[in-house]
Amino acid sequence: MDRELKNRLAISFHAPEPERKESFIRNLRPREIGIPEMILTQIPYIRLPIWLFSLLIVAVAIGGSVLGMEDTEFQITILLPFNAALAILEAHRSRRYGMSELETATRFSLRSVVFARLVILGIVSGIVLCVSSPVIAVSFGRSTVSTAIRILIPYLITMMISLIIERSSLGRTHGYASFVIAGVSLTLIAWVYNCAPMILTGYEEFISVWGLPTVIVLLALTFAEQWKTVKNVEAFA
């Protein structure tokens, strides 16, 4: 094939320069997403049992209050720590199902996903508390703040201890350690309510004086443990 024929073929089949190439490449880049929008995108990935259990707690609070069941507050107090245990399991779901490496390479890092799940589930637990406490307090003539404090303290202790254990070798080996902590919390609360009236009286007096500062300290410690979990989640994946 001579050179002239090669030149004619090159001219005939010459590909035109692509139009708006730079604009097309720029549009391929993912749109920037802020933290609130990123958290909202994770809501559909929270599993149905989490929502159902939260609704169950609210239903128990409203139903028990309407029916005048005096142990309604006790029931909510022992149920909410299991909500904390479910939140811990949900936050570490990627690790349990062997998806950590995949999520680490996606648009939202594993750290971001765990952060979003903890925020969402914390808000859900807060809503449950904000609905349950006033309903119980109004129905039984109690203080809303004191009722919320009594319910919240076991939840925060369970959440804090579970976060610490989940980062340990024991928590990585036994994925349901948080449920054990919730079970211990249930046992202690049931024992105090039913078998230790003196301790219960002392606890009520403690709540009336030191309840709010205690909740503030526990909230700060829980947030610190959540931050440690988010910060080190990829190291423990």
MIVEX-946678 format. One record per residue: y, z, x of N, C-alpha, C, CB in turn; residue in one letter. Coordinates in nm, 2 decimals. Glycine has a CB too. Layout:
! MIVEX-946678
Y_Z_X_Y_Z_X_Y_Z_X_Y_Z_X_A .
...
END
This chain:
! MIVEX-946678
-0.12_0.00_0.09_0.00_0.00_0.00_0.12_0.00_0.09_0.00_0.12_-0.10_M .
0.21_-0.10_0.07_0.33_-0.11_0.16_0.43_-0.01_0.12_0.38_-0.25_0.16_D .
0.53_0.00_0.21_0.64_0.10_0.19_0.72_0.07_0.07_0.72_0.11_0.31_R .
0.75_-0.06_0.04_0.84_-0.10_-0.07_0.77_-0.06_-0.20_0.86_-0.25_-0.07_E .
0.64_-0.07_-0.22_0.57_-0.03_-0.34_0.57_0.12_-0.36_0.42_-0.09_-0.34_L .
0.56_0.19_-0.25_0.56_0.33_-0.25_0.70_0.38_-0.30_0.53_0.40_-0.12_K .
0.81_0.32_-0.25_0.94_0.35_-0.29_0.96_0.32_-0.44_1.04_0.28_-0.21_N .
0.91_0.21_-0.49_0.93_0.17_-0.63_0.85_0.27_-0.72_0.88_0.03_-0.66_R .
0.73_0.31_-0.68_0.66_0.41_-0.76_0.73_0.54_-0.76_0.51_0.43_-0.70_L .
0.79_0.58_-0.65_0.86_0.71_-0.64_0.98_0.71_-0.74_0.90_0.74_-0.50_A .
1.05_0.59_-0.74_1.17_0.58_-0.83_1.12_0.58_-0.97_1.24_0.45_-0.80_I .
1.01_0.51_-1.00_0.97_0.50_-1.14_0.92_0.63_-1.20_0.86_0.39_-1.15_S .
0.85_0.71_-1.12_0.79_0.84_-1.17_0.87_0.96_-1.12_0.65_0.84_-1.12_F .
0.99_0.94_-1.08_1.07_1.05_-1.03_1.10_1.15_-1.15_1.21_1.00_-0.97_H .
1.07_1.28_-1.12_1.09_1.38_-1.22_1.24_1.42_-1.22_1.00_1.51_-1.20_A .
1.30_1.42_-1.34_1.44_1.46_-1.35_1.46_1.61_-1.31_1.50_1.43_-1.49_P .
1.58_1.64_-1.27_1.61_1.79_-1.24_1.61_1.87_-1.37_1.75_1.80_-1.17_E .
1.55_1.98_-1.37_1.54_2.06_-1.49_1.68_2.11_-1.54_1.45_2.18_-1.47_P .
1.70_2.10_-1.67_1.83_2.14_-1.72_1.83_2.29_-1.75_1.86_2.06_-1.85_E .
1.94_2.36_-1.73_1.96_2.50_-1.75_1.84_2.58_-1.69_1.96_2.52_-1.90_R .
1.81_2.55_-1.57_1.70_2.62_-1.50_1.74_2.76_-1.47_1.67_2.55_-1.36_K .
1.86_2.79_-1.42_1.90_2.92_-1.39_1.90_3.01_-1.52_2.03_2.92_-1.32_E .
1.95_2.95_-1.63_1.96_3.02_-1.75_1.82_3.06_-1.80_2.03_2.94_-1.86_S .
1.73_2.97_-1.79_1.59_2.99_-1.83_1.53_3.10_-1.75_1.51_2.86_-1.81_F .
1.55_3.10_-1.62_1.49_3.21_-1.53_1.55_3.34_-1.57_1.52_3.17_-1.39_I .
1.68_3.35_-1.59_1.74_3.47_-1.63_1.69_3.53_-1.76_1.89_3.46_-1.64_R .
1.66_3.44_-1.86_1.60_3.48_-1.98_1.46_3.54_-1.97_1.61_3.37_-2.08_N .
1.39_3.50_-1.87_1.26_3.55_-1.85_1.25_3.70_-1.81_1.18_3.47_-1.74_L .
1.36_3.75_-1.76_1.37_3.89_-1.72_1.37_3.98_-1.84_1.49_3.91_-1.63_R .
1.30_4.09_-1.84_1.29_4.17_-1.95_1.43_4.24_-1.98_1.19_4.28_-1.94_P .
1.46_4.26_-2.11_1.58_4.32_-2.14_1.58_4.47_-2.10_1.61_4.30_-2.29_R .
1.69_4.52_-2.06_1.70_4.66_-2.02_1.69_4.74_-2.15_1.84_4.69_-1.95_E .
1.60_4.85_-2.13_1.58_4.94_-2.25_1.62_5.08_-2.21_1.43_4.93_-2.29_I .
1.70_5.15_-2.29_1.74_5.28_-2.26_1.63_5.38_-2.30_1.87_5.32_-2.33_G .
1.65_5.51_-2.26_1.56_5.61_-2.28_1.53_5.63_-2.43_1.60_5.74_-2.22_I .
1.63_5.64_-2.52_1.60_5.66_-2.66_1.51_5.55_-2.72_1.73_5.67_-2.74_P .
1.55_5.42_-2.68_1.47_5.31_-2.74_1.33_5.31_-2.68_1.54_5.18_-2.70_E .
1.31_5.35_-2.55_1.18_5.36_-2.49_1.10_5.46_-2.56_1.19_5.39_-2.34_M .
1.16_5.58_-2.60_1.08_5.68_-2.67_1.04_5.63_-2.81_1.17_5.81_-2.68_I .
1.13_5.56_-2.88_1.10_5.51_-3.01_0.98_5.41_-3.00_1.22_5.44_-3.07_L .
0.97_5.33_-2.90_0.87_5.23_-2.89_0.73_5.30_-2.87_0.89_5.14_-2.77_T .
0.73_5.43_-2.83_0.60_5.50_-2.81_0.55_5.57_-2.93_0.62_5.60_-2.70_Q .
0.63_5.58_-3.04_0.59_5.65_-3.16_0.47_5.59_-3.22_0.71_5.65_-3.26_I .
0.46_5.45_-3.23_0.34_5.39_-3.30_0.21_5.42_-3.22_0.36_5.25_-3.31_P .
0.22_5.46_-3.09_0.10_5.48_-3.01_0.05_5.62_-3.02_0.13_5.45_-2.87_Y .
0.12_5.71_-3.09_0.07_5.85_-3.11_-0.04_5.84_-3.22_0.19_5.94_-3.16_I .
-0.15_5.90_-3.19_-0.26_5.88_-3.28_-0.25_5.95_-3.41_-0.39_5.93_-3.21_R .
-0.31_5.90_-3.52_-0.30_5.95_-3.65_-0.34_6.10_-3.67_-0.39_5.87_-3.74_L .
-0.44_6.15_-3.60_-0.47_6.29_-3.62_-0.36_6.39_-3.58_-0.59_6.33_-3.53_P .
-0.27_6.35_-3.49_-0.16_6.43_-3.45_-0.07_6.45_-3.57_-0.08_6.37_-3.33_I .
-0.03_6.34_-3.63_0.05_6.34_-3.75_-0.01_6.42_-3.86_0.09_6.20_-3.80_W .
-0.14_6.40_-3.89_-0.21_6.46_-4.00_-0.21_6.61_-3.98_-0.35_6.41_-4.01_L .
-0.24_6.66_-3.85_-0.24_6.80_-3.83_-0.11_6.87_-3.85_-0.29_6.83_-3.68_F .
0.00_6.80_-3.81_0.13_6.85_-3.83_0.17_6.86_-3.98_0.24_6.76_-3.76_S .
0.12_6.76_-4.05_0.14_6.76_-4.20_0.06_6.88_-4.26_0.10_6.63_-4.26_L .
-0.06_6.90_-4.20_-0.14_7.01_-4.25_-0.07_7.15_-4.24_-0.28_7.01_-4.18_L .
-0.01_7.17_-4.12_0.06_7.29_-4.10_0.18_7.31_-4.20_0.12_7.30_-3.95_I .
0.25_7.20_-4.22_0.36_7.21_-4.32_0.31_7.24_-4.46_0.44_7.08_-4.32_V .
0.19_7.17_-4.49_0.13_7.19_-4.62_0.09_7.34_-4.64_0.01_7.10_-4.64_A .
0.03_7.39_-4.54_-0.02_7.53_-4.54_0.10_7.63_-4.56_-0.09_7.57_-4.41_V .
0.21_7.60_-4.49_0.33_7.68_-4.51_0.39_7.67_-4.65_0.44_7.64_-4.40_A .
0.40_7.55_-4.70_0.46_7.54_-4.83_0.36_7.59_-4.94_0.50_7.39_-4.86_I .
0.24_7.55_-4.93_0.14_7.60_-5.03_0.12_7.75_-5.03_0.01_7.53_-5.00_G .
0.11_7.81_-4.91_0.09_7.95_-4.90_0.22_8.02_-4.96_0.07_7.99_-4.76_G .
0.33_7.97_-4.93_0.46_8.03_-4.98_0.47_8.02_-5.13_0.58_7.97_-4.91_S .
0.43_7.91_-5.19_0.44_7.89_-5.33_0.34_7.98_-5.40_0.41_7.74_-5.37_V .
0.22_7.99_-5.34_0.11_8.08_-5.40_0.13_8.23_-5.37_-0.02_8.03_-5.35_L .
0.23_8.26_-5.29_0.25_8.40_-5.26_0.15_8.46_-5.17_0.26_8.48_-5.38_G .
0.09_8.38_-5.08_-0.01_8.44_-4.99_0.06_8.51_-4.87_-0.11_8.32_-4.93_M .
0.04_8.64_-4.86_0.11_8.72_-4.76_0.08_8.68_-4.62_0.08_8.86_-4.78_E .
-0.04_8.62_-4.60_-0.08_8.59_-4.46_-0.04_8.45_-4.42_-0.23_8.61_-4.44_D .
0.05_8.39_-4.49_0.09_8.25_-4.46_0.15_8.24_-4.32_0.19_8.20_-4.57_T .
0.24_8.34_-4.29_0.30_8.33_-4.15_0.19_8.35_-4.05_0.40_8.45_-4.14_E .
0.09_8.43_-4.07_-0.02_8.45_-3.97_-0.09_8.31_-3.96_-0.12_8.56_-4.02_F .
-0.12_8.24_-4.07_-0.19_8.12_-4.06_-0.11_8.01_-3.98_-0.22_8.06_-4.20_Q .
0.02_8.01_-4.00_0.10_7.91_-3.92_0.11_7.95_-3.78_0.25_7.91_-3.98_I .
0.11_8.08_-3.75_0.12_8.13_-3.61_0.00_8.09_-3.53_0.14_8.28_-3.61_T .
-0.12_8.09_-3.60_-0.24_8.06_-3.52_-0.27_7.91_-3.52_-0.36_8.13_-3.59_I .
-0.21_7.83_-3.61_-0.23_7.69_-3.62_-0.14_7.62_-3.52_-0.20_7.63_-3.76_L .
-0.02_7.67_-3.50_0.08_7.59_-3.41_0.04_7.58_-3.27_0.21_7.66_-3.42_L .
-0.03_7.69_-3.21_-0.08_7.67_-3.07_-0.18_7.55_-3.06_-0.15_7.79_-3.02_P .
-0.26_7.52_-3.16_-0.35_7.41_-3.16_-0.27_7.27_-3.16_-0.45_7.41_-3.28_F .
-0.15_7.28_-3.22_-0.06_7.16_-3.22_-0.01_7.14_-3.07_0.06_7.18_-3.31_N .
0.01_7.25_-3.00_0.05_7.24_-2.86_-0.07_7.18_-2.78_0.09_7.37_-2.80_A .
-0.19_7.23_-2.81_-0.31_7.17_-2.74_-0.33_7.02_-2.77_-0.44_7.25_-2.78_A .
-0.31_6.98_-2.89_-0.32_6.84_-2.92_-0.21_6.76_-2.85_-0.30_6.82_-3.07_L .
-0.09_6.82_-2.84_0.02_6.75_-2.77_-0.02_6.73_-2.62_0.15_6.83_-2.78_A .
-0.08_6.83_-2.56_-0.12_6.82_-2.42_-0.23_6.71_-2.40_-0.17_6.95_-2.36_I .
-0.32_6.71_-2.49_-0.43_6.61_-2.49_-0.37_6.47_-2.50_-0.54_6.63_-2.59_L .
-0.28_6.45_-2.60_-0.22_6.32_-2.62_-0.13_6.27_-2.50_-0.13_6.33_-2.75_E .
-0.06_6.37_-2.44_0.02_6.33_-2.32_-0.07_6.28_-2.21_0.10_6.45_-2.28_A .
-0.19_6.34_-2.19_-0.28_6.30_-2.08_-0.39_6.20_-2.13_-0.34_6.43_-2.02_H .
-0.37_6.13_-2.24_-0.47_6.04_-2.29_-0.50_5.93_-2.19_-0.42_5.98_-2.42_R .
-0.40_5.88_-2.12_-0.42_5.77_-2.03_-0.52_5.81_-1.92_-0.29_5.73_-1.96_S .
-0.51_5.94_-1.87_-0.60_5.98_-1.76_-0.74_6.00_-1.82_-0.55_6.12_-1.71_R .
-0.75_6.05_-1.94_-0.89_6.08_-1.99_-0.96_5.95_-2.02_-0.88_6.16_-2.12_R .
-0.89_5.84_-2.06_-0.96_5.72_-2.09_-0.96_5.62_-1.97_-0.90_5.65_-2.21_Y .
-0.92_5.66_-1.85_-0.92_5.58_-1.73_-0.82_5.47_-1.74_-1.05_5.52_-1.72_G .
-0.71_5.49_-1.81_-0.60_5.38_-1.82_-0.48_5.41_-1.73_-0.56_5.37_-1.96_M .
-0.49_5.51_-1.64_-0.37_5.55_-1.57_-0.32_5.44_-1.48_-0.41_5.67_-1.48_S .
-0.42_5.37_-1.40_-0.38_5.27_-1.31_-0.31_5.15_-1.38_-0.50_5.22_-1.23_E .
-0.37_5.12_-1.50_-0.31_5.01_-1.58_-0.17_5.04_-1.62_-0.40_4.97_-1.69_L .
-0.15_5.16_-1.68_-0.02_5.19_-1.73_0.08_5.21_-1.62_-0.03_5.32_-1.81_E .
0.03_5.25_-1.50_0.12_5.26_-1.39_0.18_5.12_-1.35_0.05_5.32_-1.27_T .
0.11_5.01_-1.38_0.16_4.88_-1.34_0.23_4.81_-1.46_0.04_4.80_-1.30_A .
0.24_4.87_-1.57_0.31_4.81_-1.69_0.46_4.83_-1.68_0.25_4.86_-1.82_T .
0.53_4.77_-1.78_0.68_4.78_-1.78_0.72_4.93_-1.78_0.73_4.71_-1.90_R .
0.66_5.01_-1.87_0.69_5.15_-1.87_0.58_5.22_-1.79_0.68_5.21_-2.02_F .
0.63_5.29_-1.68_0.54_5.36_-1.59_0.47_5.47_-1.67_0.62_5.41_-1.47_S .
0.36_5.51_-1.61_0.28_5.62_-1.66_0.37_5.75_-1.68_0.16_5.65_-1.57_L .
0.46_5.77_-1.58_0.55_5.88_-1.59_0.63_5.87_-1.71_0.63_5.89_-1.46_R .
0.69_5.75_-1.74_0.77_5.73_-1.86_0.70_5.75_-1.99_0.83_5.59_-1.86_S .
0.57_5.71_-1.99_0.49_5.72_-2.11_0.46_5.86_-2.14_0.36_5.64_-2.09_V .
0.42_5.94_-2.04_0.39_6.08_-2.06_0.52_6.16_-2.10_0.34_6.15_-1.93_V .
0.64_6.12_-2.04_0.76_6.18_-2.08_0.79_6.15_-2.23_0.88_6.13_-1.99_F .
0.77_6.03_-2.27_0.80_5.99_-2.41_0.71_6.06_-2.51_0.79_5.84_-2.43_A .
0.58_6.08_-2.47_0.49_6.14_-2.56_0.52_6.29_-2.57_0.34_6.13_-2.51_R .
0.56_6.36_-2.46_0.59_6.50_-2.47_0.72_6.52_-2.55_0.62_6.55_-2.33_L .
0.82_6.43_-2.54_0.94_6.44_-2.62_0.91_6.42_-2.77_1.04_6.33_-2.57_V .
0.83_6.32_-2.80_0.80_6.29_-2.94_0.72_6.41_-3.00_0.72_6.16_-2.95_I .
0.62_6.46_-2.93_0.54_6.56_-2.99_0.62_6.70_-2.99_0.41_6.58_-2.91_L .
0.71_6.72_-2.90_0.79_6.83_-2.90_0.89_6.83_-3.02_0.87_6.85_-2.78_G .
0.94_6.71_-3.05_1.03_6.70_-3.17_0.95_6.72_-3.30_1.09_6.56_-3.17_I .
0.82_6.67_-3.30_0.74_6.69_-3.42_0.71_6.84_-3.44_0.61_6.61_-3.40_V .
0.68_6.91_-3.34_0.65_7.05_-3.35_0.78_7.13_-3.39_0.60_7.11_-3.21_S .
0.89_7.08_-3.34_1.02_7.14_-3.38_1.05_7.12_-3.53_1.13_7.09_-3.30_G .
1.02_7.00_-3.58_1.04_6.98_-3.72_0.94_7.06_-3.81_1.01_6.83_-3.75_I .
0.82_7.08_-3.76_0.72_7.16_-3.83_0.77_7.31_-3.84_0.58_7.16_-3.76_V .
0.83_7.35_-3.73_0.88_7.49_-3.72_1.00_7.50_-3.81_0.92_7.53_-3.58_L .
1.09_7.40_-3.81_1.22_7.41_-3.89_1.19_7.40_-4.04_1.31_7.30_-3.85_C .
1.08_7.34_-4.08_1.04_7.34_-4.22_0.96_7.46_-4.26_0.95_7.21_-4.25_V .
0.87_7.51_-4.18_0.78_7.62_-4.21_0.86_7.75_-4.22_0.67_7.63_-4.12_S .
0.94_7.78_-4.11_1.00_7.91_-4.10_1.09_7.94_-4.22_1.08_7.92_-3.97_S .
1.19_7.86_-4.26_1.27_7.89_-4.38_1.19_7.91_-4.51_1.38_7.79_-4.40_P .
1.09_7.82_-4.52_1.01_7.83_-4.65_0.94_7.96_-4.65_0.90_7.71_-4.65_V .
0.88_8.01_-4.54_0.81_8.14_-4.54_0.91_8.25_-4.56_0.73_8.15_-4.41_I .
1.02_8.24_-4.48_1.12_8.35_-4.49_1.18_8.37_-4.63_1.23_8.32_-4.39_A .
1.22_8.26_-4.69_1.28_8.27_-4.82_1.17_8.32_-4.93_1.33_8.13_-4.87_V .
1.05_8.27_-4.92_0.95_8.31_-5.01_0.91_8.46_-5.01_0.83_8.23_-4.99_S .
0.91_8.51_-4.89_0.87_8.65_-4.87_0.98_8.75_-4.83_0.76_8.66_-4.77_F .
1.11_8.70_-4.85_1.22_8.79_-4.82_1.24_8.83_-4.68_1.21_8.91_-4.91_G .
1.21_8.75_-4.59_1.22_8.78_-4.44_1.34_8.70_-4.38_1.09_8.75_-4.37_R .
1.36_8.74_-4.26_1.46_8.67_-4.18_1.41_8.54_-4.12_1.52_8.76_-4.06_S .
1.48_8.43_-4.14_1.44_8.30_-4.09_1.43_8.30_-3.94_1.53_8.19_-4.14_T .
1.53_8.36_-3.87_1.52_8.36_-3.73_1.41_8.44_-3.68_1.66_8.42_-3.67_V .
1.38_8.56_-3.73_1.27_8.64_-3.69_1.14_8.57_-3.71_1.27_8.78_-3.75_S .
1.13_8.51_-3.83_1.00_8.44_-3.86_0.98_8.33_-3.76_1.01_8.38_-4.00_T .
1.08_8.25_-3.73_1.07_8.14_-3.64_1.03_8.19_-3.50_1.20_8.06_-3.63_A .
1.09_8.30_-3.46_1.06_8.36_-3.33_0.91_8.40_-3.32_1.15_8.48_-3.29_I .
0.87_8.47_-3.42_0.73_8.52_-3.42_0.63_8.40_-3.42_0.70_8.60_-3.55_R .
0.66_8.29_-3.48_0.58_8.17_-3.49_0.58_8.10_-3.35_0.61_8.08_-3.60_I .
0.70_8.10_-3.30_0.73_8.01_-3.18_0.67_8.07_-3.05_0.88_7.99_-3.16_L .
0.67_8.20_-3.03_0.63_8.26_-2.91_0.49_8.22_-2.87_0.64_8.41_-2.91_I .
0.39_8.24_-2.96_0.25_8.20_-2.92_0.24_8.05_-2.89_0.15_8.23_-3.03_P .
0.32_7.97_-2.96_0.32_7.82_-2.93_0.37_7.79_-2.79_0.40_7.75_-3.04_Y .
0.48_7.85_-2.75_0.54_7.83_-2.62_0.45_7.88_-2.51_0.67_7.89_-2.61_L .
0.39_7.99_-2.53_0.30_8.05_-2.43_0.18_7.95_-2.41_0.25_8.19_-2.46_I .
0.12_7.91_-2.52_0.01_7.82_-2.52_0.04_7.69_-2.45_-0.05_7.79_-2.66_T .
0.16_7.63_-2.48_0.20_7.51_-2.42_0.22_7.52_-2.27_0.33_7.46_-2.48_M .
0.29_7.63_-2.23_0.32_7.65_-2.09_0.19_7.67_-2.01_0.41_7.78_-2.07_M .
0.10_7.76_-2.05_-0.02_7.78_-1.98_-0.11_7.65_-1.97_-0.10_7.89_-2.04_I .
-0.11_7.58_-2.08_-0.19_7.46_-2.09_-0.14_7.35_-1.99_-0.19_7.40_-2.23_S .
-0.01_7.34_-1.98_0.05_7.25_-1.88_0.02_7.28_-1.74_0.21_7.24_-1.90_L .
0.02_7.41_-1.71_-0.02_7.46_-1.58_-0.16_7.42_-1.55_0.01_7.61_-1.56_I .
-0.25_7.45_-1.64_-0.39_7.43_-1.62_-0.43_7.28_-1.61_-0.48_7.50_-1.73_I .
-0.36_7.20_-1.69_-0.39_7.06_-1.69_-0.36_6.99_-1.55_-0.30_6.99_-1.80_E .
-0.26_7.05_-1.48_-0.23_7.00_-1.35_-0.33_7.05_-1.24_-0.09_7.03_-1.31_R .
-0.41_7.15_-1.28_-0.50_7.21_-1.18_-0.63_7.13_-1.18_-0.53_7.35_-1.21_S .
-0.72_7.16_-1.08_-0.85_7.09_-1.07_-0.94_7.12_-1.19_-0.92_7.13_-0.94_S .
-0.92_7.24_-1.24_-1.00_7.28_-1.36_-0.96_7.19_-1.48_-0.97_7.43_-1.40_L .
-0.83_7.17_-1.50_-0.78_7.09_-1.61_-0.82_6.95_-1.60_-0.63_7.10_-1.63_G .
-0.82_6.89_-1.47_-0.86_6.75_-1.45_-1.01_6.74_-1.47_-0.83_6.71_-1.31_R .
-1.09_6.84_-1.45_-1.23_6.84_-1.47_-1.27_6.86_-1.62_-1.31_6.94_-1.38_T .
-1.21_6.95_-1.68_-1.23_6.98_-1.82_-1.11_6.94_-1.90_-1.27_7.13_-1.84_H .
-1.12_6.83_-1.97_-1.01_6.77_-2.04_-0.96_6.85_-2.16_-1.04_6.64_-2.08_G .
-1.04_6.95_-2.21_-1.01_7.02_-2.33_-0.98_7.16_-2.30_-1.12_7.01_-2.43_Y .
-0.93_7.19_-2.18_-0.89_7.33_-2.14_-0.78_7.38_-2.23_-0.85_7.33_-2.00_A .
-0.69_7.30_-2.28_-0.58_7.34_-2.36_-0.63_7.40_-2.49_-0.48_7.23_-2.39_S .
-0.74_7.35_-2.55_-0.80_7.40_-2.67_-0.86_7.54_-2.65_-0.90_7.30_-2.72_F .
-0.91_7.56_-2.53_-0.96_7.70_-2.49_-0.84_7.80_-2.50_-1.03_7.70_-2.35_V .
-0.73_7.75_-2.44_-0.61_7.84_-2.44_-0.56_7.87_-2.58_-0.49_7.78_-2.36_I .
-0.56_7.76_-2.67_-0.53_7.78_-2.81_-0.62_7.88_-2.88_-0.52_7.65_-2.88_A .
-0.75_7.86_-2.84_-0.85_7.95_-2.90_-0.83_8.10_-2.86_-0.99_7.91_-2.86_G .
-0.80_8.12_-2.73_-0.77_8.25_-2.69_-0.65_8.31_-2.76_-0.75_8.26_-2.53_V .
-0.55_8.23_-2.78_-0.43_8.27_-2.85_-0.46_8.31_-2.99_-0.32_8.15_-2.85_S .
-0.54_8.23_-3.06_-0.59_8.26_-3.20_-0.66_8.39_-3.20_-0.68_8.15_-3.25_L .
-0.75_8.42_-3.10_-0.83_8.54_-3.10_-0.74_8.66_-3.08_-0.93_8.53_-2.99_T .
-0.64_8.65_-2.99_-0.55_8.77_-2.96_-0.46_8.80_-3.08_-0.47_8.74_-2.84_L .
-0.41_8.69_-3.14_-0.32_8.71_-3.26_-0.40_8.77_-3.38_-0.26_8.58_-3.30_I .
-0.52_8.72_-3.40_-0.60_8.77_-3.51_-0.64_8.92_-3.48_-0.73_8.69_-3.53_A .
-0.67_8.95_-3.36_-0.70_9.09_-3.33_-0.59_9.18_-3.35_-0.75_9.10_-3.18_W .
-0.47_9.14_-3.31_-0.35_9.23_-3.32_-0.32_9.24_-3.47_-0.23_9.16_-3.25_V .
-0.32_9.14_-3.55_-0.29_9.14_-3.69_-0.39_9.23_-3.77_-0.28_9.00_-3.75_Y .
-0.51_9.23_-3.73_-0.62_9.29_-3.81_-0.67_9.42_-3.76_-0.73_9.20_-3.83_N .
-0.66_9.44_-3.62_-0.72_9.56_-3.56_-0.63_9.65_-3.48_-0.84_9.51_-3.48_C .
-0.51_9.61_-3.46_-0.42_9.68_-3.37_-0.28_9.70_-3.44_-0.40_9.62_-3.24_A .
-0.28_9.78_-3.55_-0.15_9.79_-3.62_-0.04_9.85_-3.53_-0.17_9.88_-3.74_P .
-0.07_9.94_-3.44_0.03_10.00_-3.35_0.09_9.89_-3.26_-0.03_10.11_-3.27_M .
0.01_9.80_-3.21_0.06_9.70_-3.12_0.15_9.60_-3.21_-0.06_9.62_-3.06_I .
0.10_9.58_-3.33_0.18_9.49_-3.42_0.32_9.55_-3.45_0.10_9.46_-3.55_L .
0.32_9.68_-3.47_0.45_9.74_-3.50_0.54_9.74_-3.38_0.43_9.89_-3.54_T .
0.48_9.76_-3.26_0.56_9.75_-3.14_0.61_9.61_-3.11_0.48_9.80_-3.02_G .
0.53_9.51_-3.15_0.57_9.37_-3.13_0.68_9.34_-3.22_0.45_9.28_-3.16_Y .
0.68_9.39_-3.35_0.79_9.36_-3.44_0.92_9.42_-3.39_0.75_9.42_-3.58_E .
0.91_9.55_-3.34_1.03_9.61_-3.28_1.08_9.53_-3.16_1.00_9.75_-3.24_E .
0.99_9.48_-3.08_1.03_9.40_-2.96_1.10_9.27_-3.01_0.90_9.37_-2.88_F .
1.04_9.21_-3.11_1.10_9.08_-3.16_1.24_9.11_-3.21_1.02_9.02_-3.27_I .
1.26_9.22_-3.28_1.40_9.25_-3.34_1.50_9.27_-3.23_1.39_9.37_-3.43_S .
1.46_9.31_-3.11_1.56_9.34_-3.01_1.56_9.22_-2.90_1.53_9.47_-2.94_V .
1.44_9.19_-2.86_1.43_9.09_-2.74_1.37_8.96_-2.78_1.35_9.16_-2.64_W .
1.35_8.93_-2.91_1.29_8.81_-2.95_1.36_8.68_-2.91_1.28_8.81_-3.10_G .
1.49_8.68_-2.93_1.57_8.56_-2.90_1.57_8.53_-2.75_1.71_8.56_-2.96_L .
1.61_8.64_-2.67_1.60_8.61_-2.52_1.47_8.57_-2.47_1.65_8.74_-2.45_P .
1.36_8.63_-2.53_1.23_8.59_-2.49_1.20_8.44_-2.52_1.12_8.68_-2.56_T .
1.24_8.40_-2.64_1.22_8.25_-2.67_1.30_8.16_-2.58_1.26_8.23_-2.82_V .
1.42_8.20_-2.54_1.50_8.12_-2.45_1.43_8.11_-2.32_1.64_8.18_-2.44_I .
1.38_8.22_-2.26_1.31_8.22_-2.13_1.19_8.14_-2.14_1.28_8.36_-2.09_V .
1.11_8.15_-2.25_0.99_8.07_-2.26_1.02_7.93_-2.28_0.91_8.12_-2.38_L .
1.12_7.89_-2.35_1.16_7.75_-2.36_1.20_7.69_-2.22_1.28_7.74_-2.46_L .
1.27_7.77_-2.14_1.31_7.72_-2.01_1.19_7.70_-1.92_1.41_7.82_-1.94_A .
1.10_7.80_-1.93_0.97_7.79_-1.85_0.89_7.67_-1.89_0.89_7.92_-1.85_L .
0.88_7.65_-2.03_0.80_7.54_-2.08_0.86_7.40_-2.04_0.79_7.55_-2.23_T .
0.99_7.39_-2.05_1.06_7.27_-2.01_1.04_7.24_-1.86_1.21_7.27_-2.04_F .
1.04_7.35_-1.78_1.02_7.33_-1.64_0.87_7.28_-1.61_1.04_7.47_-1.56_A .
0.78_7.34_-1.68_0.64_7.29_-1.66_0.62_7.15_-1.71_0.54_7.39_-1.74_E .
0.69_7.11_-1.82_0.68_6.97_-1.87_0.74_6.88_-1.76_0.76_6.96_-2.00_Q .
0.85_6.92_-1.70_0.91_6.84_-1.60_0.82_6.82_-1.48_1.05_6.90_-1.55_W .
0.75_6.93_-1.44_0.66_6.92_-1.33_0.54_6.83_-1.36_0.60_7.06_-1.30_K .
0.50_6.83_-1.49_0.39_6.74_-1.53_0.43_6.60_-1.53_0.35_6.78_-1.68_T .
0.55_6.57_-1.58_0.61_6.43_-1.58_0.63_6.38_-1.43_0.74_6.42_-1.66_V .
0.68_6.47_-1.35_0.72_6.43_-1.21_0.59_6.40_-1.13_0.80_6.54_-1.15_K .
0.48_6.48_-1.16_0.36_6.47_-1.07_0.25_6.40_-1.15_0.32_6.60_-1.03_N .
0.27_6.33_-1.26_0.16_6.28_-1.34_0.09_6.17_-1.27_0.22_6.23_-1.47_V .
0.16_6.09_-1.19_0.09_5.98_-1.12_0.00_6.03_-1.01_0.19_5.87_-1.07_E .
0.04_6.14_-0.95_-0.04_6.20_-0.84_-0.17_6.26_-0.90_0.04_6.31_-0.77_A .
-0.16_6.30_-1.02_-0.28_6.36_-1.09_-0.36_6.27_-1.17_-0.24_6.48_-1.17_F .
-0.32_6.14_-1.17_-0.38_6.04_-1.26_-0.53_6.01_-1.21_-0.30_5.91_-1.25_A .
END
